[in-house]
Amino acid sequence: MHSMSERVIGAVLAGGASRRMGEPKALVELAGKPLIAHAVAAITDAGLEPLVVAKPDSPVPDLGVTVLDEPAEPQHPLCGIVAALRYADTRPVVVVGCDMPFVPPALLGTLARLADPVAAVTIDGEIEPLLARYEPAVEPALMASLRSGTALREAVAALHPRLISPTDLSAYGDPIRIALNVNSPEDLELARSLVTQQG
């Protein structure tokens, strides 16, 4: 098992095209901050080394953390995961989507401490590959899936990940809230209402 002194990488993936949002997701405002800032803050609070991974032309706010350019093509979430693993070298990577503002630092810390090659949250019976941890050893398999255009969930499922169930997640809060992806204006309104309720 890795010691936390090796500083597991916490990678916020911001390379998506934001088609459903209609504007760059990373920049939309939630509770007075850019959406991506919430995920970066959770990673920092968990004691992980924050890394933002984005396309070269993706607008990303200056949050005082390292920004890594993933290849411009293809448009595939595995692009960011593979880029983060290559950057991390021998260290594991915990990934979070830039559109997941309610992930608790304690959950990220737990993912960082696991010894499994891959561990991923599940919601509604589906793997959530953008709330997961990956060991460097799986990079070649993910790269092969990227080259062949394999769908993200299919590629991660093929690695037989340890699954973090909603029951497991409930120790950290409401599983649906934790795994909320802000993909559309409607999702953003929901997230804003959840912030208000929390306040």
C-alpha positions in Angstrom: 0.0 0.0 0.0 1.2 3.5 -0.8 2.0 5.8 2.1 0.3 9.2 1.9 3.7 10.8 2.0 4.0 9.7 -1.7 1.3 12.2 -2.3 -1.3 10.5 -4.4 -2.3 12.6 -7.3 -5.9 14.0 -7.3 -6.7 14.7 -10.9 -9.7 16.9 -11.8 -10.7 16.0 -15.4 -11.8 19.1 -17.4 -11.4 18.0 -21.0 -15.0 17.5 -21.9 -16.7 19.5 -24.6 -19.6 20.8 -22.3 -22.1 20.4 -25.2 -25.1 20.0 -22.9 -24.1 22.9 -20.7 -23.7 25.2 -23.7 -20.7 27.0 -22.0 -17.5 25.7 -20.4 -18.5 23.6 -17.4 -15.3 24.4 -15.5 -16.2 28.1 -15.4 -19.9 28.1 -14.5 -20.5 29.7 -11.1 -21.7 27.7 -8.1 -21.8 29.2 -4.7 -19.6 32.1 -5.8 -16.8 30.0 -7.3 -16.1 28.3 -10.6 -17.6 24.8 -10.7 -14.1 23.2 -11.0 -12.9 25.0 -7.8 -15.1 22.8 -5.7 -13.5 19.6 -6.9 -10.0 21.1 -6.6 -10.8 22.2 -3.0 -11.9 18.7 -2.1 -8.7 17.2 -3.4 -6.6 19.7 -1.6 -8.5 19.1 1.7 -8.0 15.4 1.3 -4.3 15.9 1.3 -3.8 14.8 -2.3 -1.6 16.6 -4.9 -4.1 18.6 -7.1 -3.8 18.3 -10.8 -6.2 19.7 -13.4 -6.2 17.8 -16.8 -7.8 19.6 -19.7 -7.6 19.9 -23.5 -5.1 22.6 -24.7 -7.9 24.9 -25.7 -10.2 24.2 -22.6 -10.8 27.4 -20.6 -9.7 26.7 -17.0 -9.6 29.3 -14.2 -6.3 30.0 -12.4 -6.7 28.0 -9.2 -3.0 28.0 -8.3 -2.6 24.3 -9.2 -0.8 22.5 -12.0 -2.7 22.3 -15.2 -1.7 19.4 -17.5 -2.7 19.4 -21.2 -4.1 16.1 -22.5 -3.9 15.4 -26.2 -6.3 17.5 -28.3 -7.7 14.3 -29.9 -9.5 12.1 -29.3 -12.5 13.6 -27.4 -12.6 10.7 -24.8 -12.6 10.8 -21.0 -9.9 8.1 -21.0 -7.6 10.7 -22.6 -7.5 12.6 -19.3 -7.1 9.6 -17.1 -4.2 8.2 -19.2 -2.5 11.7 -19.2 -2.8 11.9 -15.4 -1.4 8.4 -14.9 1.6 9.2 -17.2 2.2 12.4 -15.2 1.9 10.6 -11.9 4.6 8.1 -12.9 4.6 5.5 -10.1 1.9 7.1 -8.0 -1.8 6.2 -7.9 -4.3 8.7 -9.3 -7.7 9.5 -7.8 -9.9 11.2 -10.5 -12.8 13.5 -10.1 -14.9 15.1 -12.8 -14.7 18.9 -12.9 -18.5 18.8 -12.8 -18.7 17.0 -9.5 -18.9 19.7 -6.8 -20.1 17.7 -3.8 -17.4 15.0 -3.5 -16.4 14.9 0.2 -12.6 15.0 0.9 -13.0 12.0 3.3 -14.1 9.9 0.4 -11.2 11.0 -1.8 -8.9 10.1 1.1 -10.4 6.7 1.4 -9.9 6.1 -2.4 -6.3 7.2 -2.1 -5.6 4.7 0.7 -7.0 1.7 -1.1 -4.6 -0.9 -2.5 -6.7 -2.0 -5.4 -5.4 -1.4 -9.0 -8.8 0.2 -9.8 -11.6 1.2 -7.4 -14.7 3.1 -8.6 -17.9 4.4 -7.1 -21.2 2.9 -8.4 -24.5 4.7 -8.6 -27.8 3.1 -9.8 -25.8 0.0 -10.7 -23.5 1.8 -13.0 -19.7 2.4 -12.5 -18.8 6.0 -12.2 -15.2 6.0 -13.7 -14.8 9.7 -13.0 -14.9 9.2 -9.3 -12.3 6.5 -8.9 -8.7 5.6 -8.3 -6.2 4.1 -10.7 -2.8 2.5 -10.2 -0.1 3.2 -12.9 -0.1 -0.5 -13.8 -3.4 -0.2 -15.6 -2.3 2.6 -17.9 -1.4 0.3 -20.8 -4.8 -1.4 -20.7 -6.6 2.0 -20.6 -4.4 3.3 -23.4 -5.4 0.2 -25.5 -9.0 0.9 -24.8 -8.5 4.6 -25.8 -6.9 3.6 -29.1 -9.7 1.2 -29.9 -12.4 3.7 -28.9 -13.9 1.5 -26.2 -16.5 3.3 -24.1 -15.3 4.6 -20.7 -17.5 2.4 -18.5 -16.7 -0.7 -20.6 -13.0 0.0 -20.4 -13.0 0.4 -16.6 -15.3 -2.6 -16.0 -12.9 -4.8 -18.0 -10.3 -4.1 -15.3 -12.5 -5.6 -12.6 -12.5 -2.7 -10.3 -13.3 -2.7 -6.6 -16.7 -1.2 -6.4 -17.7 1.4 -3.9 -21.4 0.8 -3.5 -24.1 3.5 -2.5 -24.2 1.8 0.9 -20.4 2.4 1.3 -20.9 6.0 0.0 -23.6 6.7 2.5 -21.0 6.8 5.2 -19.8 10.1 3.6 -23.2 11.6 2.9 -26.1 11.3 0.4 -24.8 9.1 -2.4 -26.9 10.8 -5.1 -25.5 14.2 -4.0 -21.9 13.0 -3.8 -22.1 11.6 -7.4 -24.0 14.5 -8.9 -22.6 15.5 -12.3 -23.4 19.0 -13.4 -23.8 18.4 -17.1 -26.6 20.7 -18.1 -28.3 24.0 -17.0 -30.9 21.9 -15.2 -28.2 20.1 -13.3 -26.7 23.4 -12.3 -30.0 24.6 -11.0 -30.3 21.4 -8.9 -26.7 21.9 -7.6 -27.5 25.5 -6.6 -30.6 24.3 -4.8 -28.5 21.7 -2.9 -26.0 24.4 -1.9 -28.9 26.5 -0.6 -30.3 23.6 1.4 -26.8 22.9 2.8 -26.6 26.5 3.9 
